[in-house]
Amino acid sequence: MKFVDEAYIDIAAGDGGAGCVSFRHEKYKEFGGPNGGDGGRGGHVFAVADPSLNTLVDYRFARRHEARRGEHGMGSDMFGAAGADITLKMPVGTVLSDSETGEVLFELLQPGEVITIAKGGDGGFGNLRFKSAINRAPRQKTPGWPGEKRSLKLELKVLADVGLLGMPNAGKSTLITAISNARPRIADYPFTTLHPNLGVVRVGPEQSFVVADLPGLIEGAAEGAGLGHLFLRHLQRTRLLLHIVDIAPFDAGIDTVAQAKAIVNELKKYDQALFKKPRWLVLNKLDMVDGDIRAALVADFVKRYKFKGPVFEISALTREGCEPLIKAIYKHIKAQQVAELPEVEVDPRFVAQDPELPTPDAVA
């Protein structure tokens, strides 16, 4: 299935049905009075976060989605039936924004979450509503109210704790294969990964985090080189970025430090908030380096790159160094989750007192 993470759709909720003008006609009832019912409301348009979906491909070609209008009111006090609602299934992590202004309207962040993206119009009033002591034979009615109409841009941002960033063939797909059950395509040519892959990393019982493997970036991505910035939006919800660097490229003339700086520069061009996210350096493919020069090669890279954050040395192919990296990532993510918890005010009456300290009553 083709991966699609951006689509444009037009939605229209149903219009309300019109009210009815009708009078009771019955034998021996000369003045039966009004009995025109109200129109039914139009159908709503809902969106639900479906965890079984991971792409917006269903909305690439099916752009128009309309709910049914409400039925008109009828005589004999009969109200019109409500129009049928429609529910649009979307992947978890979908952002719905106005296609003209760019304003974010809704976000689907929890599996099974349901939101109303367009409300159906209310039904109009029949003449039964206008009956009064001085107007016993009203002939007024109102039309139904129109349903909401929107033009939406759908944008999928995958929900992951960790994002893998790096040049093509840096070993990102090999790393996510080594630490999770994800099985992306791996080959010895650039741009093997054409769409994001998610993998769940198990650290221990009930201890896990999600990693997103993205297509590689190259210098000039902001101008459309390679795959451009097409998939960087998927890093915006991550808590940590792992910058994967091929420490032993096949071409000895490649300056790995210059490549690493180019990636960071592209990140900065795309989004300042993304650039300021916590970022760790992961030097990969150490299995390709002789043990006697490995330490010197790593030290030289870190010195020239002038990186001040955490640095990890791994081989995704042999899984050397992967275990310490996994544990450090999980510890960092848990610390962030704890820091994001809201502060809860505790009533001092229920706080355990130190027995060596006098209680407030004793001081009084």
VENMOHU-V671770 format. One record per residue. N is the residue number from 1. NEAR is the number of other ideal C-beta (glycine too) atoms within 10 Angstrom. Layout:
N & NEAR
N & NEAR
This chain:
1 & 8
2 & 8
3 & 14
4 & 16
5 & 22
6 & 14
7 & 21
8 & 12
9 & 21
10 & 13
11 & 22
12 & 21
13 & 29
14 & 29
15 & 26
16 & 29
17 & 31
18 & 23
19 & 28
20 & 26
21 & 18
22 & 21
23 & 16
24 & 14
25 & 10
26 & 7
27 & 4
28 & 4
29 & 9
30 & 5
31 & 8
32 & 12
33 & 13
34 & 24
35 & 20
36 & 29
37 & 25
38 & 28
39 & 32
40 & 26
41 & 27
42 & 32
43 & 25
44 & 21
45 & 26
46 & 16
47 & 23
48 & 16
49 & 20
50 & 18
51 & 10
52 & 8
53 & 16
54 & 19
55 & 17
56 & 19
57 & 15
58 & 16
59 & 19
60 & 15
61 & 8
62 & 11
63 & 13
64 & 8
65 & 17
66 & 18
67 & 25
68 & 19
69 & 28
70 & 31
71 & 21
72 & 25
73 & 29
74 & 19
75 & 18
76 & 11
77 & 16
78 & 17
79 & 22
80 & 25
81 & 15
82 & 21
83 & 27
84 & 14
85 & 16
86 & 19
87 & 13
88 & 20
89 & 13
90 & 25
91 & 22
92 & 21
93 & 19
94 & 24
95 & 21
96 & 22
97 & 16
98 & 13
99 & 15
100 & 9
101 & 8
102 & 8
103 & 8
104 & 12
105 & 14
106 & 16
107 & 17
108 & 23
109 & 14
110 & 11
111 & 13
112 & 10
113 & 15
114 & 11
115 & 15
116 & 14
117 & 20
118 & 23
119 & 17
120 & 30
121 & 23
122 & 20
123 & 31
124 & 24
125 & 22
126 & 31
127 & 25
128 & 23
129 & 18
130 & 18
131 & 14
132 & 8
133 & 5
134 & 4
135 & 12
136 & 10
137 & 12
138 & 19
139 & 11
140 & 14
141 & 23
142 & 18
143 & 16
144 & 29
145 & 19
146 & 16
147 & 27
148 & 19
149 & 13
150 & 17
151 & 12
152 & 24
153 & 17
154 & 23
155 & 17
156 & 24
157 & 21
158 & 24
159 & 18
160 & 24
161 & 21
162 & 25
163 & 28
164 & 27
165 & 27
166 & 24
167 & 24
168 & 17
169 & 21
170 & 27
171 & 24
172 & 31
173 & 25
174 & 20
175 & 26
176 & 26
177 & 20
178 & 20
179 & 24
180 & 20
181 & 10
182 & 18
183 & 11
184 & 18
185 & 9
186 & 16
187 & 10
188 & 7
189 & 7
190 & 13
191 & 13
192 & 16
193 & 23
194 & 14
195 & 20
196 & 24
197 & 24
198 & 17
199 & 23
200 & 14
201 & 22
202 & 14
203 & 17
204 & 8
205 & 6
206 & 6
207 & 11
208 & 14
209 & 22
210 & 18
211 & 25
212 & 25
213 & 28
214 & 23
215 & 23
216 & 24
217 & 28
218 & 17
219 & 16
220 & 12
221 & 23
222 & 15
223 & 10
224 & 10
225 & 12
226 & 18
227 & 19
228 & 17
229 & 17
230 & 16
231 & 21
232 & 21
233 & 20
234 & 23
235 & 24
236 & 15
237 & 17
238 & 24
239 & 18
240 & 21
241 & 20
242 & 23
243 & 23
244 & 30
245 & 24
246 & 21
247 & 22
248 & 17
249 & 17
250 & 9
251 & 5
252 & 6
253 & 5
254 & 12
255 & 11
256 & 20
257 & 17
258 & 11
259 & 18
260 & 23
261 & 16
262 & 17
263 & 21
264 & 17
265 & 15
266 & 23
267 & 24
268 & 13
269 & 14
270 & 19
271 & 15
272 & 9
273 & 8
274 & 18
275 & 15
276 & 10
277 & 16
278 & 13
279 & 18
280 & 19
281 & 19
282 & 25
283 & 26
284 & 25
285 & 21
286 & 20
287 & 14
288 & 14
289 & 18
290 & 8
291 & 7
292 & 7
293 & 10
294 & 17
295 & 11
296 & 10
297 & 17
298 & 16
299 & 10
300 & 13
301 & 18
302 & 16
303 & 10
304 & 14
305 & 19
306 & 8
307 & 19
308 & 8
309 & 9
310 & 16
311 & 16
312 & 17
313 & 20
314 & 25
315 & 22
316 & 26
317 & 17
318 & 12
319 & 15
320 & 13
321 & 17
322 & 18
323 & 12
324 & 11
325 & 20
326 & 19
327 & 13
328 & 14
329 & 23
330 & 19
331 & 11
332 & 18
333 & 19
334 & 13
335 & 11
336 & 13
337 & 11
338 & 8
339 & 7
340 & 8
341 & 7
342 & 4
343 & 5
344 & 5
345 & 5
346 & 8
347 & 6
348 & 8
349 & 6
350 & 6
351 & 8
352 & 5
353 & 11
354 & 8
355 & 6
356 & 5
357 & 8
358 & 10
359 & 10
360 & 9
361 & 6
362 & 8
363 & 7
364 & 6
